[in-house]
Amino acid sequence: MNPWLLLLAAWPGAAALGPVPCRAHLELQQQDGYLSITGHCTNLLPTAARYRYELSMLREGSGGRSQNTQRGEFDAAPAQDVALSHTRINATAQDTYRVHLRVLDLAGHVVAQDSAVQVPAR
């Protein structure tokens, strides 16, 4: 069984305001004791758009706790998938990881998000 649980959640208020503007998704690859994480956003609008993103990671294990957050702004053409940020961290089956990607409009409202969680089996 894959230890990663992927969750994709659209912004709750999007239906009331019109079409969902974009889709956030995490790309995770585990290899040779490392976890590679890439955050993506796909623009679903028929026009170009500008967004902000936050990619945060929390790792807890026998070696301690580490935390990292990356932020930035980006432009996306219609239907364009943009790779927002990439990071690589140590990964073992005994560690707990939480990765969260949020895409925000320029006013700071969350318009899309994706999360991944690994909790070791006990």
C-alpha positions as CSV (number, residue, x, y, z in Angstrom):
1,M,0.0,0.0,0.0
2,N,1.3,3.4,-0.9
3,P,2.0,5.4,2.3
4,W,1.0,8.7,0.7
5,L,-2.5,9.8,1.0
6,L,-3.2,12.5,-1.5
7,L,-6.0,15.0,-1.0
8,L,-7.2,17.5,-3.5
9,A,-9.6,20.1,-2.3
10,A,-11.2,22.9,-4.3
11,W,-11.8,26.2,-2.7
12,P,-15.2,26.0,-0.9
13,G,-16.5,29.3,-2.1
14,A,-15.6,28.7,-5.8
15,A,-19.0,27.3,-6.9
16,A,-20.7,30.5,-5.6
17,L,-18.3,32.8,-7.5
18,G,-18.1,31.0,-10.8
19,P,-15.7,28.5,-12.3
20,V,-12.7,27.2,-10.3
21,P,-9.8,29.2,-11.6
22,C,-7.0,26.6,-11.2
23,R,-6.1,23.2,-10.0
24,A,-3.2,22.7,-7.5
25,H,-1.4,19.3,-7.4
26,L,1.7,17.8,-5.8
27,E,4.0,15.5,-7.6
28,L,5.8,13.2,-5.2
29,Q,8.6,10.7,-6.1
30,Q,10.4,8.6,-3.5
31,Q,13.8,7.2,-4.5
32,D,17.1,6.2,-2.8
33,G,16.0,7.5,0.7
34,Y,14.8,10.9,-0.6
35,L,11.4,12.4,-1.3
36,S,11.2,14.8,-4.3
37,I,8.3,17.2,-4.1
38,T,7.1,19.5,-6.9
39,G,4.1,21.8,-6.6
40,H,2.1,22.4,-9.7
41,C,-0.8,24.7,-10.7
42,T,-2.9,24.3,-13.8
43,N,-4.8,27.4,-14.9
44,L,-8.4,26.5,-15.8
45,L,-9.4,29.9,-17.0
46,P,-9.7,30.9,-20.7
47,T,-7.4,33.9,-19.9
48,A,-4.0,34.3,-18.4
49,A,-3.9,34.7,-14.6
50,R,-1.4,35.7,-11.8
51,Y,-1.4,33.8,-8.5
52,R,0.7,33.3,-5.4
53,Y,1.6,29.9,-3.9
54,E,2.8,28.5,-0.6
55,L,4.5,25.1,-0.4
56,S,5.0,23.9,3.2
57,M,6.6,20.7,4.5
58,L,6.9,19.3,8.0
59,R,9.0,16.2,8.8
60,E,9.0,14.5,12.2
61,G,11.1,11.4,13.0
62,S,13.7,9.9,15.3
63,G,16.2,12.5,14.1
64,G,14.0,15.4,15.1
65,R,11.7,17.8,13.4
66,S,12.3,20.0,10.3
67,Q,10.0,22.5,8.6
68,N,10.3,24.4,5.4
69,T,8.0,26.9,3.5
70,Q,8.5,28.3,0.0
71,R,6.5,31.1,-1.4
72,G,6.3,33.0,-4.7
73,E,4.2,34.6,-7.4
74,F,3.6,33.2,-10.9
75,D,1.8,33.8,-14.2
76,A,-0.1,31.1,-16.0
77,A,-1.4,31.1,-19.5
78,P,-4.8,29.5,-20.3
79,A,-4.6,25.8,-19.7
80,Q,-0.9,26.0,-18.7
81,D,0.5,23.7,-16.0
82,V,3.2,25.6,-14.1
83,A,5.8,23.9,-11.9
84,L,5.9,26.2,-8.9
85,S,8.6,24.9,-6.6
86,H,10.8,21.8,-6.2
87,T,12.5,20.4,-3.1
88,R,14.1,17.2,-2.0
89,I,14.2,15.9,1.6
90,N,15.4,12.8,3.4
91,A,12.6,10.2,3.6
92,T,12.3,7.0,5.6
93,A,9.3,4.8,6.2
94,Q,9.5,5.6,10.0
95,D,9.1,9.4,9.5
96,T,5.9,11.4,9.4
97,Y,5.6,13.9,6.6
98,R,3.0,16.6,5.9
99,V,3.2,18.5,2.6
100,H,0.7,21.3,1.8
101,L,0.4,23.4,-1.4
102,R,-1.9,26.4,-1.4
103,V,-2.6,28.6,-4.4
104,L,-3.9,32.0,-3.7
105,D,-5.2,34.9,-5.7
106,L,-3.4,38.2,-5.3
107,A,-5.8,39.3,-2.6
108,G,-4.7,36.4,-0.5
109,H,-7.8,34.1,-0.9
110,V,-7.1,30.4,-1.3
111,V,-8.4,29.2,-4.7
112,A,-6.9,25.7,-4.8
113,Q,-4.9,23.4,-2.6
114,D,-3.4,19.9,-2.4
115,S,-1.9,17.9,0.5
116,A,0.0,14.7,1.1
117,V,0.5,13.0,4.4
118,Q,2.7,10.0,5.3
119,V,2.2,8.4,8.8
120,P,4.2,5.3,9.5
121,A,2.4,2.1,10.3
122,R,2.5,1.2,14.0
